[in-house]
Amino acid sequence: MIVMPESFLKVSVASQTLALIDNGRIVKTYLVSTAKNGPGEQKGSGCTPRGWHRIRAKIGDGQPPNAVFVGRRPTGEIYGDDLAARYPDRDWILTRILWLDGLEPGFNRYGDVDTGQRYIYIHGSPDCGVTGQPLSHGCIRMNSDDVLELYGRVGEGCRVPIKGIKKGR
């Protein structure tokens, strides 16, 4: 059993929201988009992993809003209509990245279910990628303004339970 820390993030696949919780009180709720393939932990599934996680790393300090990332590195591009038109099928990772690690061995940590090795993030996305509908390839998408705000409010190690559609997980 994991004891809840005073501050944490709670992701709900069912409601497509992320809540910032401090001392048992919801401070802010954000709209997100989780995986179009639904919840699941298996490597290669394209699903959003459930269970307890933590922020492994914060990536993007000093980058401008809508900075484009590939492989967790800024490309020097700034997302806009021209890039969207040139690369209509690109899975955009923008502004900031909160890289997640699973905390439950055998469920979302180690082996073929390891969230960190699956490169699952909370990250910025164009607004069209954050509709309150499951659209991602496994990550948790937020609009860029929201992820920029959230990034400034959480630290590495912050706990992140991700609840699936079914009760419990």
TITILUM-651211 format. One line per field, with one value per residue: x, y, z of N, C-alpha, C in turn; residue in three letters; residue number from 1. Coordinates in pm, whole numbers, always signed. Example, Ala and Ser with C-alpha at 12.3 -4.5 7.8 and 13.67 -1.06 7.14 Angstrom:
TITILUM-651211
n_x [+1319; +1285]
n_y [-569; -225]
n_z [+780; +708]
ca_x [+1230; +1367]
ca_y [-450; -106]
ca_z [+780; +714]
c_x [+1320; +1290]
c_y [-330; +3]
c_z [+780; +787]
resn [Ala; Ser]
resi [1; 2]
***
This chain:
TITILUM-651211
n_x [+84; +52; +120; -55; +103; +124; +89; -9; -63; -356; -473; -747; -870; -1129; -1271; -1107; -931; -687; -598; -463; -366; -356; -283; -515; -704; -851; -675; -659; -808; -739; -807; -737; -595; -587; -470; -579; -609; -697; -674; -381; -92; +106; +407; +439; +168; +35; -123; -244; -74; -186; -225; +4; +241; +538; +685; +954; +1141; +1175; +1145; +1250; +1305; +1343; +1275; +1076; +715; +532; +758; +911; +962; +1163; +1243; +1286; +1433; +1475; +1391; +1440; +1244; +934; +607; +342; +96; +220; +407; +227; +77; +275; +351; +123; +59; +220; +305; +279; +493; +510; +633; +668; +784; +684; +821; +723; +753; +672; +551; +482; +596; +595; +343; +335; +599; +921; +1032; +810; +615; +698; +662; +841; +1037; +876; +852; +652; +479; +358; +265; +292; +68; -72; -372; -578; -518; -598; -879; -1047; -1114; -998; -701; -427; -102; -45; +67; -7; -173; -169; -292; -64; -39; -149; +22; +257; +196; +141; +390; +548; +449; +492; +725; +1013; +964; +709; +402; +184; -107; -274; -585; -785; -1061; -1217; -1337; -1114; -856]
n_y [-118; +220; +520; +824; +1119; +1465; +1646; +1578; +1451; +1357; +1146; +1085; +849; +794; +1040; +1205; +1391; +1575; +1622; +1856; +1807; +1914; +1871; +1713; +1859; +1962; +2160; +2252; +2156; +1999; +1962; +1672; +1446; +1108; +778; +667; +398; +318; +229; +58; -146; -280; -297; -148; -137; +104; +213; +398; +375; +243; +292; +367; +624; +826; +1149; +1125; +1281; +1626; +1804; +2056; +2308; +2656; +2656; +2796; +2853; +2611; +2496; +2239; +1896; +1609; +1284; +1364; +1594; +1937; +2052; +2293; +2397; +2580; +2515; +2575; +2694; +2655; +2442; +2244; +2209; +2116; +1874; +1684; +1440; +1406; +1323; +1545; +1670; +1906; +2211; +2138; +1849; +1597; +1329; +1004; +745; +415; +283; +37; -270; -520; -450; -180; -130; -238; -497; -593; -407; -158; +170; +393; +299; +278; +535; +718; +1014; +1318; +1573; +1874; +1967; +2043; +2241; +2108; +1846; +1796; +1725; +1624; +1379; +1043; +1036; +1006; +841; +691; +853; +1130; +1394; +1748; +2085; +2337; +2574; +2490; +2274; +2412; +2577; +2378; +2247; +2432; +2405; +2157; +1905; +1695; +1358; +1390; +1233; +1039; +907; +707; +651; +404; +316; +121; +51; +101; +36]
n_z [+0; -84; +71; +52; -48; +67; -148; -479; -814; -983; -1224; -1427; -1634; -1709; -1683; -1828; -1711; -1517; -1192; -966; -647; -316; +17; +45; -92; -393; -601; -862; -1170; -1474; -1823; -2012; -2258; -2283; -2380; -2700; -2729; -2487; -2131; -2006; -1948; -2094; -2281; -2598; -2644; -2681; -2491; -2201; -1900; -1586; -1227; -952; -996; -1036; -1087; -1282; -1418; -1501; -1793; -2009; -1909; -1947; -2215; -2480; -2485; -2669; -2779; -2967; -2903; -2954; -2880; -2617; -2637; -2724; -3050; -3163; -3311; -3320; -3250; -3476; -3713; -3965; -3926; -3841; -4075; -4250; -4130; -4079; -3953; -3736; -3399; -3171; -2925; -2694; -2539; -2242; -2057; -1839; -1726; -1656; -1406; -1319; -1006; -909; -886; -1134; -1218; -1324; -1341; -1426; -1652; -1918; -1867; -1788; -1714; -1729; -1911; -2128; -2203; -2113; -2075; -1920; -2117; -2320; -2584; -2909; -2902; -3039; -2991; -2738; -2624; -2436; -2505; -2551; -2722; -2751; -2798; -2581; -2387; -2160; -2263; -2248; -2290; -2407; -2250; -2007; -1930; -1898; -1679; -1484; -1470; -1338; -1085; -972; -854; -926; -841; -746; -675; -885; -927; -1164; -1274; -1417; -1636; -1515; -1183; -913; -1048]
ca_x [+0; +128; +58; -63; +175; +39; +59; +7; -147; -444; -522; -864; -896; -1274; -1317; -1007; -885; -574; -621; -354; -424; -266; -344; -648; -792; -825; -632; -693; -834; -705; -852; -628; -630; -506; -452; -695; -620; -747; -574; -308; +48; +196; +495; +393; +22; -22; -220; -199; -58; -259; -157; +85; +360; +602; +755; +1094; +1223; +1111; +1225; +1207; +1337; +1398; +1224; +957; +590; +518; +883; +890; +1057; +1173; +1337; +1305; +1524; +1414; +1439; +1461; +1120; +822; +485; +249; +17; +307; +456; +111; +43; +383; +359; -11; +46; +321; +256; +349; +529; +540; +644; +732; +763; +695; +844; +672; +803; +578; +595; +427; +668; +513; +220; +375; +743; +1007; +989; +730; +512; +769; +618; +958; +1098; +780; +858; +520; +492; +257; +334; +214; +15; -159; -506; -661; -483; -649; -1022; -1126; -1134; -871; -643; -281; -38; -11; +98; -114; -159; -230; -260; +67; -49; -173; +140; +355; +156; +159; +534; +600; +386; +527; +866; +1049; +923; +565; +326; +82; -191; -353; -700; -846; -1205; -1277; -1319; -991; -739]
ca_y [+0; +344; +630; +945; +1237; +1583; +1699; +1480; +1468; +1241; +1140; +1000; +812; +800; +1178; +1275; +1506; +1566; +1712; +1889; +1794; +1955; +1852; +1655; +1954; +1984; +2298; +2283; +2041; +2028; +1870; +1598; +1336; +988; +694; +623; +253; +293; +204; -68; -132; -359; -229; -158; -139; +234; +241; +477; +286; +276; +270; +474; +668; +946; +1224; +1081; +1394; +1741; +1836; +2172; +2436; +2760; +2650; +2880; +2781; +2544; +2435; +2101; +1798; +1475; +1209; +1442; +1703; +2040; +2049; +2429; +2439; +2628; +2468; +2673; +2647; +2609; +2307; +2155; +2179; +2037; +1742; +1665; +1315; +1402; +1321; +1660; +1683; +2049; +2302; +2075; +1705; +1536; +1188; +923; +613; +336; +251; -92; -377; -623; -392; -70; -113; -350; -588; -547; -313; -47; +301; +475; +245; +304; +679; +776; +1149; +1422; +1670; +1969; +1925; +2145; +2237; +2009; +1716; +1787; +1750; +1552; +1246; +969; +1053; +996; +713; +635; +962; +1216; +1522; +1870; +2197; +2390; +2669; +2415; +2198; +2511; +2613; +2261; +2223; +2522; +2378; +2023; +1872; +1555; +1274; +1408; +1111; +1052; +790; +711; +564; +362; +324; +31; +89; +51; +64]
ca_z [+0; -94; +146; -30; +1; +82; -281; -586; -931; -1003; -1361; -1445; -1774; -1730; -1702; -1908; -1633; -1426; -1079; -875; -514; -210; +149; +30; -158; -535; -625; -1000; -1256; -1613; -1926; -2075; -2348; -2261; -2499; -2780; -2709; -2352; -2027; -2011; -1908; -2177; -2376; -2736; -2651; -2710; -2384; -2087; -1785; -1463; -1100; -892; -1067; -986; -1191; -1289; -1463; -1561; -1911; -2085; -1845; -2032; -2352; -2497; -2508; -2798; -2826; -3011; -2850; -3012; -2797; -2495; -2666; -2809; -3188; -3209; -3378; -3240; -3314; -3528; -3827; -4074; -3892; -3840; -4214; -4310; -4067; -4021; -3877; -3629; -3261; -3118; -2783; -2691; -2425; -2126; -2040; -1706; -1758; -1546; -1367; -1240; -869; -869; -955; -1197; -1274; -1412; -1323; -1464; -1758; -2032; -1822; -1724; -1762; -1764; -2033; -2236; -2230; -2089; -2024; -1925; -2202; -2395; -2713; -2968; -2843; -3108; -2937; -2601; -2644; -2338; -2563; -2559; -2856; -2752; -2824; -2450; -2293; -2111; -2330; -2193; -2378; -2370; -2138; -1884; -1888; -1851; -1544; -1396; -1460; -1235; -955; -922; -859; -949; -729; -719; -703; -989; -952; -1287; -1256; -1543; -1648; -1415; -1043; -851; -1133]
c_x [+88; +51; +59; +18; +78; -2; +83; -83; -231; -501; -639; -885; -1044; -1322; -1222; -964; -760; -601; -493; -415; -318; -341; -490; -748; -753; -796; -674; -716; -810; -768; -729; -685; -533; -512; -582; -714; -667; -636; -509; -160; +149; +277; +441; +242; -39; -126; -158; -190; -133; -171; -76; +213; +422; +664; +903; +1185; +1133; +1202; +1166; +1234; +1395; +1350; +1098; +830; +586; +650; +855; +1002; +1047; +1277; +1378; +1404; +1453; +1476; +1479; +1340; +1020; +696; +397; +178; +103; +360; +342; +72; +148; +387; +226; -26; +144; +253; +335; +370; +585; +561; +721; +696; +779; +700; +806; +745; +693; +638; +550; +494; +573; +384; +253; +524; +813; +944; +908; +618; +572; +733; +735; +1022; +1005; +778; +719; +538; +355; +325; +237; +179; -58; -300; -596; -631; -533; -796; -1109; -1166; -999; -816; -495; -233; +6; +16; -28; -89; -233; -207; -135; +63; -66; -49; +250; +324; +183; +307; +595; +549; +424; +676; +889; +1013; +776; +491; +212; +4; -272; -462; -760; -996; -1274; -1246; -1191; -868; -786]
c_y [+124; +452; +755; +1058; +1356; +1643; +1591; +1519; +1342; +1249; +1042; +976; +828; +942; +1262; +1405; +1470; +1669; +1731; +1893; +1829; +1945; +1805; +1744; +1968; +2132; +2341; +2152; +2084; +1922; +1803; +1506; +1223; +903; +656; +473; +217; +271; +66; -45; -194; -272; -252; -152; -7; +276; +329; +385; +337; +255; +390; +497; +783; +1018; +1190; +1199; +1502; +1789; +1958; +2306; +2533; +2757; +2738; +2794; +2730; +2497; +2289; +2013; +1669; +1402; +1286; +1557; +1807; +2037; +2188; +2484; +2491; +2590; +2585; +2614; +2592; +2469; +2206; +2114; +2091; +1895; +1708; +1539; +1303; +1403; +1426; +1650; +1823; +2101; +2243; +1927; +1671; +1385; +1105; +791; +542; +303; +113; -206; -485; -571; -277; -37; -245; -432; -520; -450; -186; +87; +388; +430; +259; +452; +742; +910; +1214; +1531; +1764; +1917; +2044; +2132; +2133; +1867; +1693; +1825; +1690; +1415; +1175; +973; +1020; +855; +646; +740; +1034; +1355; +1632; +1981; +2265; +2489; +2595; +2339; +2293; +2554; +2498; +2235; +2309; +2491; +2242; +1999; +1727; +1477; +1288; +1281; +1139; +921; +811; +606; +533; +373; +237; +78; +25; +85; +147]
c_z [+0; -19; +59; +31; +8; -52; -384; -702; -946; -1144; -1366; -1594; -1804; -1759; -1787; -1840; -1553; -1317; -1001; -736; -410; -77; +138; -43; -304; -557; -766; -1075; -1401; -1703; -1987; -2183; -2321; -2388; -2569; -2767; -2569; -2251; -2043; -1992; -2004; -2274; -2518; -2753; -2697; -2608; -2276; -1965; -1662; -1341; -1056; -971; -990; -1105; -1180; -1323; -1520; -1674; -1980; -2022; -1948; -2176; -2363; -2508; -2652; -2859; -2857; -2955; -2930; -2930; -2672; -2514; -2752; -2948; -3238; -3283; -3274; -3317; -3355; -3649; -3940; -4048; -3894; -3983; -4281; -4259; -4000; -3934; -3762; -3492; -3185; -2968; -2768; -2549; -2306; -2124; -1892; -1733; -1636; -1530; -1290; -1104; -823; -947; -1007; -1257; -1370; -1399; -1351; -1578; -1868; -1993; -1761; -1788; -1807; -1893; -2154; -2276; -2224; -2018; -2001; -2005; -2271; -2532; -2776; -2908; -2909; -3060; -2796; -2603; -2535; -2389; -2567; -2703; -2864; -2788; -2695; -2345; -2249; -2169; -2253; -2294; -2322; -2254; -2005; -1837; -1839; -1708; -1447; -1369; -1349; -1095; -895; -934; -897; -823; -693; -761; -801; -1001; -1081; -1274; -1393; -1538; -1544; -1275; -987; -930; -1246]
resn [Met; Ile; Val; Met; Pro; Glu; Ser; Phe; Leu; Lys; Val; Ser; Val; Ala; Ser; Gln; Thr; Leu; Ala; Leu; Ile; Asp; Asn; Gly; Arg; Ile; Val; Lys; Thr; Tyr; Leu; Val; Ser; Thr; Ala; Lys; Asn; Gly; Pro; Gly; Glu; Gln; Lys; Gly; Ser; Gly; Cys; Thr; Pro; Arg; Gly; Trp; His; Arg; Ile; Arg; Ala; Lys; Ile; Gly; Asp; Gly; Gln; Pro; Pro; Asn; Ala; Val; Phe; Val; Gly; Arg; Arg; Pro; Thr; Gly; Glu; Ile; Tyr; Gly; Asp; Asp; Leu; Ala; Ala; Arg; Tyr; Pro; Asp; Arg; Asp; Trp; Ile; Leu; Thr; Arg; Ile; Leu; Trp; Leu; Asp; Gly; Leu; Glu; Pro; Gly; Phe; Asn; Arg; Tyr; Gly; Asp; Val; Asp; Thr; Gly; Gln; Arg; Tyr; Ile; Tyr; Ile; His; Gly; Ser; Pro; Asp; Cys; Gly; Val; Thr; Gly; Gln; Pro; Leu; Ser; His; Gly; Cys; Ile; Arg; Met; Asn; Ser; Asp; Asp; Val; Leu; Glu; Leu; Tyr; Gly; Arg; Val; Gly; Glu; Gly; Cys; Arg; Val; Pro; Ile; Lys; Gly; Ile; Lys; Lys; Gly; Arg]
resi [1; 2; 3; 4; 5; 6; 7; 8; 9; 10; 11; 12; 13; 14; 15; 16; 17; 18; 19; 20; 21; 22; 23; 24; 25; 26; 27; 28; 29; 30; 31; 32; 33; 34; 35; 36; 37; 38; 39; 40; 41; 42; 43; 44; 45; 46; 47; 48; 49; 50; 51; 52; 53; 54; 55; 56; 57; 58; 59; 60; 61; 62; 63; 64; 65; 66; 67; 68; 69; 70; 71; 72; 73; 74; 75; 76; 77; 78; 79; 80; 81; 82; 83; 84; 85; 86; 87; 88; 89; 90; 91; 92; 93; 94; 95; 96; 97; 98; 99; 100; 101; 102; 103; 104; 105; 106; 107; 108; 109; 110; 111; 112; 113; 114; 115; 116; 117; 118; 119; 120; 121; 122; 123; 124; 125; 126; 127; 128; 129; 130; 131; 132; 133; 134; 135; 136; 137; 138; 139; 140; 141; 142; 143; 144; 145; 146; 147; 148; 149; 150; 151; 152; 153; 154; 155; 156; 157; 158; 159; 160; 161; 162; 163; 164; 165; 166; 167; 168; 169]
***
